[in-house]
């Protein structure tokens, strides 16, 4: 029996204080010792295969000072930063050497991550990330210090800066649900800084995507996970279920989970209109987010993801208190009130977690003929739908070990060449840059071959 999620939050805590990012060779050595074991736990014995020369050439230019580089990596599964960070540090050099490419210094990239990662990631994460030069940023707060730090890292080098234009995990590899325009705005601002300082080298955005491919063991793991989902939904696992089509099994489970969520939020679907699954799920997603906002006492104003990030930020700020330096100095009454607020925030964020995942889950059902990696991804996401319904989060996602991990890169986008257009019409230049980035990702999806 799957255990009900219990709140890990017992008391409010002082906020996490992070040191300034720096490069620590000691931490590189620790990562060399630990990272392979970590990757084995997360991804098994998958073979990592880079495809295309763009990645090697972009690193060569960036490390030699011929360019400044922003690595724009897709983030559909949650483990992309770990895979890329390990590959850049410990494998990129040897793969490049096989192609006759030499680097002027050891390859590395400075990753940008959401500040909440340091809050839920634990002490080891809070030690390793700053000492790898990784830079935290807020999604829903003004963070001029963080933005200035990132701008300086981009313009002064010597390493590429890596960030995910999707803003967070997007749960789908072969389609692009959304891209945030922040990466293009940030890149143009950095390119303008470089031009103002008389730097002649270009600023490039390198599109990178990661694709998992599975073998027979992955297919067996997918079947076991689907059976687990069916058991959670109350479907018998007898011999008769083997005669049910794969697509029908998925459809039965997602329909049950959707109906449970409709009942939870007292949503009554108009059967006369025969609404689609996506329309019904969208209603659940919007209601879940509105519920979280109502419980926090804030207005439901603005674009969906701005509201989502705001709810997430408020909840984290009630658990880790940025306004309190010393909890020992508050009165017992106030301390207990803060503790109650922290536990309430954790429960409120369960609605936000459901809204977050549900927005991405509006995708077509795979069939038996669908490519295996797409079927595996859908079953993992179906598990996430069940998990979020029961109060879970991304940390509870079930990993199915791939046989191969493909790192696919596309031709860099030179934003320094577009500064004239940016000065004339910023909105249009940003929109064009974002469209070109999306096109590059679609090219990566098409080229990622087994």
VEXMI-868008 format. One record per residue: residue in three letters; y, z, x of N, C-alpha, C in turn. Coordinates in steps of 0.02 Angstrom, whole numbers, plus 50000, padded with zeros to 5 digits. Atoms other than C-alpha are relative to their C-alpha. Layout:
BEGIN
ALAYZXYZXYZX
...
# end
This chain:
BEGIN
UNK499405000050042500005000050000500625000050044
UNK499375000349962501724995350065500435005949982
UNK499614993950012502785010950085500714998349980
UNK499315000750022504435012349996500475001850058
UNK499514998649947505915011450113500365006649986
UNK499644993750006506655028650142500614999650046
UNK499395000449960508415030850206499915003250069
UNK500024997049933508465033350395500635004150014
UNK499374996649991510205040650371499975006949969
UNK500004993150024510225059550357500705003150002
UNK499334997249991511965063450420500474994650026
UNK499505004349970513575054650461500035001250076
UNK500014999649927513765050950647500674997850029
UNK499405002749967515205048650768499904992750017
UNK500065007149987515585030450802499724998750070
UNK500285002149935514705021250944500584997850045
UNK499505001949951515805019851097499684995750054
UNK500295004549951515425004951208500474999250060
UNK499595001449940516025002451388500214992750001
UNK499795007049992516924986651438499424995950027
UNK500555004249975515704972251464500064998650075
UNK500025001549928515184969351645499324997250018
UNK500635002749977513804961251745499685005150047
UNK500374995149961512524973651813499364996950026
UNK500625002749971511204967151933499415004749987
UNK500544995350015510214982951900499704998549931
UNK500255001650067510104978351715499624993450001
UNK500385006249994509564960751762499295001450025
UNK500664998249975508134968651859499585003449946
UNK500354996650056507684979851711499764994849949
UNK500195005250047507684964551598499424995950027
UNK500555003749970506564955351720499345003849991
UNK500604996050008505334969751707499775000449927
UNK500174998550069505414972151518500004994049953
UNK499885005250049505934955851437499384996049982
UNK500605003950015504294946451453499545003849952
UNK500414996050046503344960751370500325000149931
UNK499665000150064504664961351234499894993449963
UNK500095006550031504534942651202499284999149977
UNK500715000550021502634943951195499905003849935
UNK500074996150061502774957451063500314996349941
UNK499635003550054504024947050962499724993149984
UNK500175007150010503364929350988499324998150029
UNK500665001549974501634930851066500034996250065
UNK500045003849937501154918751205500264992949991
UNK499725006650014502214904451142500274996850065
UNK499745003849944502644890951268500724997949984
UNK499305001850011504534888551286500134993350034
UNK499915006849976504994870151305500714997749987
UNK499345002950010506774863851334499944992449994
UNK500015007350008507074846051272500704997350008
UNK499355003049987508494834951332500325002950062
UNK499684998049938509564835951488500695003149989
UNK499314997750012511194841251404500095007350021
UNK499954992949984510834859851428500095001050076
UNK499984999249928510534858251616500664997550029
UNK499385002949974512034847051647500625004149980
UNK499434995950022513204857951544500045006450042
UNK500004994149957512674873351643500244998350071
UNK499795001949933512904864051807500754999350004
UNK499275000850000514684859151762500365006749993
UNK499674993650013515124876451697499965004650060
UNK500104995449944514404886151844500384997850063
UNK499635002549942515284874851970500754999849988
UNK499295000050016516964876451881500274993249978
UNK499785006650023517004858151826500174999949926
UNK499854999550072517104863551644499965007349980
UNK500134993650033517154878551530499554998449940
UNK500525001650049515704879651409499905005649949
UNK500204995550053515364887851241499344997449973
UNK500665001850025513524887651193499985002149926
UNK500024998750072513474886051003499274999549977
UNK500715000150016511704891250958499885001749926
UNK500204998550068510904890850787499615006549999
UNK500264993250004510274907650724499595001149936
UNK500374999550063508954905350587499485005549996
UNK500584995550002507624917950638500145007150024
UNK499844993349977508454932850721499875001050074
UNK500174998949930507684931250894500304995150049
UNK499715005249956508714916750963500385002850059
UNK499644997449941509884927151073499535002750054
UNK500474997349951508404936051154499644994450037
UNK500355005649968507484919651186500454996550050
UNK499545003749957509004910851256500235004250060
UNK499794995749945509594925751359499485000450055
UNK500554999849951507894927151442499924993350035
UNK500115006649971507734908451468500554998250050
UNK499455001549955509464906651546499935003750066
UNK500044995849940509164920951668499394998450044
UNK500625000049961507364918051719499624993449999
UNK500385006250001506804900251678500444993750007
UNK499575006050000508294888351667500034996850070
UNK499935002549931508464886751857499404995950021
UNK500605003549978506654881651886499904993549959
UNK500055006150039506654869151741500494994750024
UNK499505004749976508264861451806499804997050067
UNK500215002449934507554860051983499494994349994
UNK500495005450010506124849351915500344993549983
UNK499625006050016507454837051857500494998250055
UNK499565001449944508344837452024500705002849992
UNK499344997050013509784848151958500035006850033
UNK499914993649965510424862552065500635003449974
UNK499424996250022511604876352010500355003450059
UNK499624996849946512994883752117499925007650000
UNK500144992850004512554901352057499465001149948
UNK500534998450047511234910151956500244999049928
UNK499775001250069511334904151774499965006449958
UNK499964994450046511834916751642500504998049946
UNK499525001250054512794916851477500225006749971
UNK499724994050030513914929951397499974999249924
UNK500115000750072513364932551217500525004149961
UNK499564996550048514534937251074499565002649944
UNK500424997050052513754949250947500425004349954
UNK499664995850049514264958650791499975007350021
UNK499974993149978514824976450824499465004349967
UNK500514996050034513554982750697499345000150038
UNK500625000149961512154977750817499955006150044
UNK500004994049957512664991850933499885006449960
UNK500094994150042512615003850786499275001049980
UNK500694999250022510865000150723499494998650055
UNK500475002349949510114993650886499705005450043
UNK500284994749960509835010350971500315000550069
UNK499704998549936510255017751140499864994650053
UNK500165005149950509355004351243500444993849991
UNK499565005750014510324990351158500715001550021
UNK499314998249982511954999751183500105000550075
UNK499955000049927511555001051368499964993050028
UNK500135006549971510924983451400500564995049985
UNK499535005250019512164972851303500655000150041
UNK499385000049960513784978651389499874998350073
UNK500145001349929512934977551559499744993050013
UNK500155007149993512444959551527500644995849991
UNK499385003550013514264955351493500084997949928
UNK499955001950071513934953351305500605003449969
UNK499364997850028515494955451199499955001149925
UNK500034998650072515584964051028500624997549964
UNK499435002350041516684957750886499875002449929
UNK500054998150071517044963450708500044993749957
UNK499965005450048516724951550563500555001149949
UNK499574998550057517824960450437500595004450018
UNK499424996249978519174968950541500414995850048
UNK499595003049948520634963050642499795002950068
UNK500254997749936520024963950821500344995950056
UNK499635003849951521374957150936499745001250071
UNK500274998549934520624966051086499364996150013
UNK500625003749993518924958351056500114992550008
UNK499855007249996519644940951029500304998350068
UNK499705001249934520694942351188499475000250055
UNK500544999449950519154947651286499584993650001
UNK500415006150004518164932551224500394994050027
UNK499585005449976519614920651257500035000050077
UNK499974999449927519744927151436499344997950031
UNK500655001949972517864925151464499904992549997
UNK500075007350006517934907151402500434996550052
UNK499535003749959519464901851500499925001450075
UNK500054998249929519114911051663499304999450028
UNK500685000649975517224909351672499765006450035
UNK500325006249976516174908951776499404997849958
UNK500605001450038514804909351644500184997049931
UNK499905002150069514634900151477500015006149953
UNK500004995050053514984910451321499574997449943
UNK500475002250052513624909851187500135003749935
UNK499914996950065513884912951002499694995649946
UNK500325003450055513134908150834500524998049947
UNK499505002250048514274897450724499825001849927
UNK500194998150068513274902650570500235007149983
UNK499744993350012513964920250592499485005449995
UNK500554995350007512284928550561499364996149992
UNK500635003450010510454924650532500034995849936
UNK499945004650056510294909650416499334998249967
UNK500665000250031508404909750380499704993049990
UNK500295006750007508134890850385500174995850060
UNK499925003649938507874879750536500174992749989
UNK499935007250008507804861950469500554998049951
UNK499395001650038509374862950363500545004950022
UNK499434996049977511104870250390500375002549938
UNK499684997550062511644881250244500765000650006
UNK499274999149992513364885150316500175000950073
UNK499724998749934514404885350474500695003049990
UNK499334997150003515934896350501500454996250049
UNK499565003949957517454887550572500315004050056
UNK499724995749948517864902350685499884997450070
UNK500155002449933517004894350834500464994350020
UNK499565005649984518084878750823500715002550012
UNK499334997149990519694888750802500045003550068
UNK500024996449936519204899950949500004995150059
UNK500065004849946518774884851056500664996350011
UNK499355003349993520414875951020500525004650032
UNK499534995249971521384891651061499885000850075
UNK500164999549929520464893251226500204993750038
UNK499805006349968520734874851266500764999750008
UNK499275000049995522584877151230500235004850055
UNK499854995349946522644892451345499894996750068
UNK500155003449937521834882251483500534994750015
UNK499495005249989523074867951459500675003150020
UNK499374996649984524544880051461500015002750071
UNK500054997249932523914887351625499874994650053
UNK500075005549952523754870251705499294998650022
UNK500705001249982521844869951707499804993049977
UNK500165007050016521224852051713499294999049975
UNK500695000950021519384855251676499955000449923
UNK500065000150073518794851951497499645006249973
UNK500384994950035518174864651371499504996549955
UNK500545003350037516494859451298499645005049954
UNK500454996350043515494865751150499314996650006
UNK500685002749993513624863551183499585002249940
UNK500434998250057512594863151021499285001050023
UNK500694998349981510884871451044499645002649938
UNK500414997350054509504874450917499305001550025
UNK500684997949980507814882850929499534998749942
UNK500485001950051506284876750835499315002850017
UNK500664997249991504624885750813499484995049974
UNK500575004150022502994875950802499375004350004
UNK500574995550009501344883750749499344996250005
UNK500685002749998499494881050776499575003249947
UNK500464997450050497944886650682500085007649990
UNK499924992850008498244905150719500625001649958
UNK499404999150042499984903550644499864998749927
UNK500185001550069499244895650489499605005749969
UNK500394994450026498004909950472500455006149987
UNK499544994450010499394922850494500434998949938
UNK499615001650060500404913850360499605001649937
UNK500434998650058498944915050239499935007549989
UNK500054992650007498744933750274500655002949972
UNK499364997450024500594936650245500104998149926
UNK499955001950070500544926850082499565004449956
UNK500434995550039499074937350023500315006949993
UNK499664993550004500064952950064500564999949948
UNK499485000850050501514946549960499705000049930
UNK500335000350066500334942549816499775006949978
UNK500224993250016499634960149825500595004349978
UNK499404996250019501394967549819500234998149930
UNK499785002450065501744956949665499485001249945
UNK500504998250050500154962749578499524994549983
UNK500485005450013499164946549588499345001650034
UNK500664998649972497294948349614499864995350058
UNK500155003949941496594942049778499284997649999
UNK500705002050005494894936849713499904992650017
UNK500185006949981493984920549743500384994849958
UNK499685004750044494854912449595500684997650026
UNK499345001849975496534912349686499964994350051
UNK500085005449951495844900349817500054993249966
UNK499965006350037495824887049681500714998449976
UNK499315001050021497694889049649500374996450056
UNK499635003949950498824876549737500495004550039
UNK499554996249956499854883149883500695000749968
UNK499334999950030501494878549796500015004749939
UNK500024995850060500944887449635499985007450020
UNK500034993049978500534903449730500695002550020
UNK499324998149981502274903649806500445000849938
UNK499574999950060503084899749639499885006249958
UNK500154994050040502174913949550500325006250031
UNK499724994149966502734926649680500765000249995
UNK499274999850001504544921349687500265000949929
UNK499804998950069504644920749497499945007349981
UNK500084992850014503964938449486500565004050032
UNK499484996349964505194944649617500694998849969
UNK499365001550032506654935849533500065003849935
UNK499984996650065506194943249364500115007650010
UNK499904992949985506094960749441500735001450015
UNK499304999149983507854958649510500454998949940
UNK499615000950061508514951949345499965006349956
UNK500074993850038507814967449259500395005650033
UNK499644994749963508554978549394500754999849984
UNK499285000650012510304971749362500164998549927
UNK499915000950072510044969949174500294993149984
UNK499795006950011510264951049182499514996749952
UNK500415003450050509634941449031500134992550006
UNK499935007349994509334922949066499984996749932
UNK499985003850063509754910848927499444994850002
UNK500595004449998508044902848898500134993349966
UNK499865006350035508804889648784500294994850048
UNK499715004549951509714882248935499514998350056
UNK500515001049949508154883149045500304999950070
UNK499674999949935509104888649202499484999450057
UNK500445000949942508354884049370499945006650038
UNK500084994149956507714896649497500635001350039
UNK499404999149959509244893549606500585002849960
UNK499464997450042510454896549462499895007449984
UNK500154993050017509574912649414500095004450062
UNK499934996049939509504918649595500745000850018
UNK499294999549987511354914749616500325005549957
UNK499754994850044511694925949467499825006950026
UNK500224993749971510674939949546500415001750062
UNK499624999049937511564937649714500705002449985
UNK499314998150017513294938549636500035006949969
UNK500014993550032512824953549530499865005650050
UNK500154995049948512084962749680500625001650041
UNK499394998849961513684960349780500535003649959
UNK499514996650044514774965349632499815007349990
UNK500244993150007513694980949611500205004250060
UNK499814996449939513984985949793500755001250001
UNK499274999350000515854982749775500225005349950
UNK499824995150052515954992849615499845007150023
UNK500204993349976515025007549695500475002450055
UNK499524998249948516255007049841500715000649974
UNK499334999550029517745005849724500484994850027
UNK499565005349974518404989349795499974994049953
UNK499955005850044518924973349708499564994350025
UNK500415005849983517844957749702500444993950009
UNK499535005449987519164946449776499814996150062
UNK500105004049940518954931849895499354996250001
UNK500595004149989517604920549963499395004650010
UNK500614995950003515794926649953499875003650066
UNK500194996949937515474929750138500545004850025
UNK499484995249983517154938150165499885006649964
UNK500164993950039516684950250027499385003450028
UNK500624997249973514934952450099500145003850065
UNK499844996849936515604956450273500415006349989
UNK499584994150014516874968550199499575005849976
UNK500454994750024515524978250105499595002850058
UNK500404997749943514444978850262500405004450047
UNK499574996149954515894985050368500165006949971
UNK499834993650031516394998650244499405004750003
UNK500604995850000514605004850232499855002750070
UNK500114997649932514395005550421500525005250021
UNK499474995349982516065014550437499925006749965
UNK500164993650032515425027850318499415003550033
UNK500584997149964513855030350422500215002050071
UNK499714998649934514685029150594500765000449992
UNK499324998750022516405036650573500514998450054
UNK499515001749949517755027650673500625004549999
UNK499394995950006519095039550609499905007350021
UNK500154993049982518235055550667499755000250072
UNK500194999549929518165059650853499495005550013
UNK500434994249988517285076350841499795003149934
UNK500254997450064516205080850692499935007550000
UNK500044992749996516065098650755500655003449980
UNK499354997150016517895101050717500165000149926
UNK499865000250072517785097550530499695006149967
UNK500264994350037517455111050401499314998549973
UNK500675001250028515695113450332500024996049935
UNK499955003850062516265107050163500124992650014
UNK499845006849984517025091450238499414996550034
UNK500585002949966515505088750349499474997849950
UNK500505001750050514345089050200500224994249956
UNK499755005650038515455077150105499924993550039
UNK500095005849958515405065050251499264997950003
UNK500725001549999513505066450257499784996749935
UNK500175003150065513365062650071500264992849998
UNK499735006749999514505047650095499594995250043
UNK500415004249956513405041150237499364997949965
UNK500625001750036511815042150133500144995349942
UNK499815004550054512695034149984500124993050026
UNK499855006649971513305020050097499364996250017
UNK500625003449984511535016550155499694997149936
UNK500285002650063510945014749974500424994349972
UNK499575005450024512455004149927499864993650039
UNK500125005949959512074992550071499344996649984
UNK500615003550022510354988949995500184994349953
UNK499775005550043511274978649863500304994450043
UNK499705005049955512244969850001499464996150038
UNK500555003449964510624966050097499654995049955
UNK500315004750047509874958049942500454994049988
UNK499535005550010511444947749911500024995550061
UNK499985003749937511484942450093499424995250004
UNK500585004249993509714935950099499944995049942
UNK500085004350058509694929049922500434993850002
UNK499565005849996511154917449957499654994250037
UNK500335005149959510074908250086499334997749970
UNK500685001350023508454908349986499984994649945
UNK499995005350051508994894549866499804993450033
UNK500265005949965507884881449946499364997849965
UNK500585002650038506474870349880499345003050024
UNK500674997749983504674875949874499644994850044
UNK500435004649963503544868450007499364998549961
UNK500655001750029501934859849956499475000250055
UNK500544999949951500254858750042500124994750054
UNK499895005449952500844842650127500615001250044
UNK499404998449960502444850550196499795001950072
UNK500144998249930502524852650386499875007450006
UNK500224993149994501704868750442500585004750017
UNK499464995449981503284876050523500455001649940
UNK499604998750060504214874050358499645004549951
UNK500394995650043502804882250261500015007250026
UNK499984993349970502744896850382500685003349988
UNK499334997350010504624899050371500115002249928
UNK499904998250070504584899150181499625006449983
UNK500394994050014503204912150174500335006250031
UNK499634994549970504164923050296500615001949958
UNK499424998750042505694921250185499805002949933
UNK500244997050062504684925050030499855007450011
UNK500094992949983504164941150117500675003650002
UNK499344997049998505994944550151500285001349930
UNK499764999150069506384942049966499675006349970
UNK500344994050025505064955049922500265006250035
UNK499784994349960505644966450062500715002249980
UNK499324998150021507494965750012499995002949929
UNK500074997350068506974968849831499805007450003
UNK500234993149993506154984949892500455004350043
UNK499524996049962507654990449995499994998950075
UNK500065001349929507264982650164500594996050028
UNK499475003749965508324973250291499674995250050
UNK500255004849952508144960350430499505003150048
UNK500454996749953507284973050542499285000149976
UNK500674999850029505784972450423499704993049994
UNK500265006950004505554953550439499344999550038
UNK500665000849970503764948450479500004993850045
UNK500035005549953503594937750635499304997150003
UNK500635003649989502214924750641500064996450067
UNK499955002649932501864919950821499964992450001
UNK500045007349992502284901850860499564998150059
UNK500375002749943501264891050976500494997250052
UNK499505003049956502814882651049500705001749974
UNK499304999050017504674886551052500404994550035
UNK499625005749974505764871051074500745001950003
UNK499284999249993507524872951142500304993050004
UNK499725006750004508434857251089500765000350004
UNK499285000349993510204853251144500264993049984
UNK499685006450016511424839451094500574998850048
UNK499445001749955512844830751183500595004849988
UNK499434995350009514324842651215500584996749962
UNK499395002150034515894841451109500595002250041
UNK499434998549957517444840451218500625001249956
UNK499424998450042518844849551127500664999250038
UNK499385001049962520104847751269500294993049985
UNK499785006850016520174829151226500334999649931
UNK499755000150068520664833751048500615004449989
UNK499434995450007522124845251084500604996749967
UNK499445003550031523384831951032499925000049924
UNK500134999950072522574830450860500075007149972
UNK499964993150022522474849450850500735002149991
UNK499304998250006524344851250881500334996649941
UNK499705003750055524744838050751499765002649932
UNK500284997750064523594844750614499415004550014
UNK500524995349981522614860450652499425000049950
UNK500524999650051521684860950487499534994050004
UNK500415006149997521084842950502499574999950064
UNK500375000049937520584844950686499425004949998
UNK500534995050005519574860650648499444997449955
UNK500505002750046518704852250500499594994550033
UNK500365005349964518264837050607499535002850052
UNK500434996849950517604848050747499395003249970
UNK500564996750033516524857850626499504994849974
UNK500445005350025515844841850548499604996950058
UNK500355002749941515414835150722499465004850025
UNK500494995149979514524851350764499394999849953
UNK500555000550048513494850250604499584993750012
UNK500355006349985513064832150644499565000750062
UNK500394998949938512494837550818499375004149985
UNK500584995950018511344850750741499484995849963
UNK500465004350037510594837950623499634995350049
UNK500315004149948510274827050776499475004150038
UNK500484995749967509404841850860499375000849957
UNK500564999250046508304844450706499564993850002
UNK500375006249999507804826150709499634998950065
UNK500305001349934507434826050896499485005250020
UNK500474994649981506434842450902499304997849982
UNK500675002750012504704834850920499475004750027
UNK500564995949978503034843250940499754997750068
# end
